[in-house]
Amino acid sequence: MDVRVVIKTDKQTIIDAKKLAASKKISLSKMFESYLRDLVDGKVDLIIHGK
């Protein structure tokens, strides 16, 4: 079951993320889903870029 999620971030981050996803020939949604799955499975560590 797919669930819709709303993410709030700056415009340039979305532009850059869409370019990255396109370069990998996947959708931004699939890229985000894959990253979240890797976080949950412990395959990657959470990195928070703060102000």
PyMOL commands that place a pseudoatom at each C-alpha (Angstrom):
pseudoatom trace, name=CA, resn=MET, resi=1, chain=A, elem=C, hetatm=0, pos=[0.000, 0.000, 0.000]
pseudoatom trace, name=CA, resn=ASP, resi=2, chain=A, elem=C, hetatm=0, pos=[1.436, 3.340, -1.009]
pseudoatom trace, name=CA, resn=VAL, resi=3, chain=A, elem=C, hetatm=0, pos=[1.049, 6.319, 1.307]
pseudoatom trace, name=CA, resn=ARG, resi=4, chain=A, elem=C, hetatm=0, pos=[1.423, 9.962, 0.316]
pseudoatom trace, name=CA, resn=VAL, resi=5, chain=A, elem=C, hetatm=0, pos=[3.903, 12.008, 2.369]
pseudoatom trace, name=CA, resn=VAL, resi=6, chain=A, elem=C, hetatm=0, pos=[4.377, 15.767, 2.323]
pseudoatom trace, name=CA, resn=ILE, resi=7, chain=A, elem=C, hetatm=0, pos=[7.947, 16.990, 2.785]
pseudoatom trace, name=CA, resn=LYS, resi=8, chain=A, elem=C, hetatm=0, pos=[8.848, 20.586, 3.461]
pseudoatom trace, name=CA, resn=THR, resi=9, chain=A, elem=C, hetatm=0, pos=[12.295, 21.705, 2.333]
pseudoatom trace, name=CA, resn=ASP, resi=10, chain=A, elem=C, hetatm=0, pos=[13.913, 24.481, 0.388]
pseudoatom trace, name=CA, resn=LYS, resi=11, chain=A, elem=C, hetatm=0, pos=[13.356, 24.693, -3.354]
pseudoatom trace, name=CA, resn=GLN, resi=12, chain=A, elem=C, hetatm=0, pos=[17.000, 24.160, -4.328]
pseudoatom trace, name=CA, resn=THR, resi=13, chain=A, elem=C, hetatm=0, pos=[17.158, 20.864, -2.417]
pseudoatom trace, name=CA, resn=ILE, resi=14, chain=A, elem=C, hetatm=0, pos=[14.185, 19.568, -4.392]
pseudoatom trace, name=CA, resn=ILE, resi=15, chain=A, elem=C, hetatm=0, pos=[15.695, 20.743, -7.681]
pseudoatom trace, name=CA, resn=ASP, resi=16, chain=A, elem=C, hetatm=0, pos=[19.004, 19.032, -6.870]
pseudoatom trace, name=CA, resn=ALA, resi=17, chain=A, elem=C, hetatm=0, pos=[17.289, 15.844, -5.663]
pseudoatom trace, name=CA, resn=LYS, resi=18, chain=A, elem=C, hetatm=0, pos=[15.194, 15.624, -8.841]
pseudoatom trace, name=CA, resn=LYS, resi=19, chain=A, elem=C, hetatm=0, pos=[18.341, 15.992, -10.947]
pseudoatom trace, name=CA, resn=LEU, resi=20, chain=A, elem=C, hetatm=0, pos=[20.062, 13.238, -8.970]
pseudoatom trace, name=CA, resn=ALA, resi=21, chain=A, elem=C, hetatm=0, pos=[17.066, 10.926, -9.295]
pseudoatom trace, name=CA, resn=ALA, resi=22, chain=A, elem=C, hetatm=0, pos=[16.854, 11.603, -13.030]
pseudoatom trace, name=CA, resn=SER, resi=23, chain=A, elem=C, hetatm=0, pos=[20.552, 10.823, -13.428]
pseudoatom trace, name=CA, resn=LYS, resi=24, chain=A, elem=C, hetatm=0, pos=[19.878, 7.438, -11.785]
pseudoatom trace, name=CA, resn=LYS, resi=25, chain=A, elem=C, hetatm=0, pos=[16.803, 6.955, -14.007]
pseudoatom trace, name=CA, resn=ILE, resi=26, chain=A, elem=C, hetatm=0, pos=[14.439, 6.664, -11.037]
pseudoatom trace, name=CA, resn=SER, resi=27, chain=A, elem=C, hetatm=0, pos=[11.708, 8.864, -9.630]
pseudoatom trace, name=CA, resn=LEU, resi=28, chain=A, elem=C, hetatm=0, pos=[12.318, 11.124, -6.667]
pseudoatom trace, name=CA, resn=SER, resi=29, chain=A, elem=C, hetatm=0, pos=[9.714, 9.086, -4.785]
pseudoatom trace, name=CA, resn=LYS, resi=30, chain=A, elem=C, hetatm=0, pos=[11.592, 5.817, -5.444]
pseudoatom trace, name=CA, resn=MET, resi=31, chain=A, elem=C, hetatm=0, pos=[14.896, 7.411, -4.444]
pseudoatom trace, name=CA, resn=PHE, resi=32, chain=A, elem=C, hetatm=0, pos=[13.398, 8.655, -1.178]
pseudoatom trace, name=CA, resn=GLU, resi=33, chain=A, elem=C, hetatm=0, pos=[11.709, 5.303, -0.508]
pseudoatom trace, name=CA, resn=SER, resi=34, chain=A, elem=C, hetatm=0, pos=[14.995, 3.491, -1.052]
pseudoatom trace, name=CA, resn=TYR, resi=35, chain=A, elem=C, hetatm=0, pos=[16.830, 5.838, 1.314]
pseudoatom trace, name=CA, resn=LEU, resi=36, chain=A, elem=C, hetatm=0, pos=[14.189, 5.434, 4.027]
pseudoatom trace, name=CA, resn=ARG, resi=37, chain=A, elem=C, hetatm=0, pos=[14.303, 1.653, 3.640]
pseudoatom trace, name=CA, resn=ASP, resi=38, chain=A, elem=C, hetatm=0, pos=[18.097, 1.680, 4.003]
pseudoatom trace, name=CA, resn=LEU, resi=39, chain=A, elem=C, hetatm=0, pos=[17.770, 3.821, 7.157]
pseudoatom trace, name=CA, resn=VAL, resi=40, chain=A, elem=C, hetatm=0, pos=[15.226, 1.473, 8.695]
pseudoatom trace, name=CA, resn=ASP, resi=41, chain=A, elem=C, hetatm=0, pos=[17.317, -1.587, 7.782]
pseudoatom trace, name=CA, resn=GLY, resi=42, chain=A, elem=C, hetatm=0, pos=[20.451, -0.043, 9.303]
pseudoatom trace, name=CA, resn=LYS, resi=43, chain=A, elem=C, hetatm=0, pos=[22.318, 0.060, 5.983]
pseudoatom trace, name=CA, resn=VAL, resi=44, chain=A, elem=C, hetatm=0, pos=[23.003, 3.800, 6.233]
pseudoatom trace, name=CA, resn=ASP, resi=45, chain=A, elem=C, hetatm=0, pos=[23.315, 6.236, 9.112]
pseudoatom trace, name=CA, resn=LEU, resi=46, chain=A, elem=C, hetatm=0, pos=[21.114, 9.274, 9.503]
pseudoatom trace, name=CA, resn=ILE, resi=47, chain=A, elem=C, hetatm=0, pos=[22.956, 12.485, 8.780]
pseudoatom trace, name=CA, resn=ILE, resi=48, chain=A, elem=C, hetatm=0, pos=[21.260, 15.752, 9.669]
pseudoatom trace, name=CA, resn=HIS, resi=49, chain=A, elem=C, hetatm=0, pos=[22.546, 18.948, 8.132]
pseudoatom trace, name=CA, resn=GLY, resi=50, chain=A, elem=C, hetatm=0, pos=[21.490, 21.720, 10.487]
pseudoatom trace, name=CA, resn=LYS, resi=51, chain=A, elem=C, hetatm=0, pos=[21.830, 25.426, 10.664]
for i in range(1, 51): cmd.bond("trace and resi %d" % i, "trace and resi %d" % (i + 1))
show_as sticks, trace
zoom trace
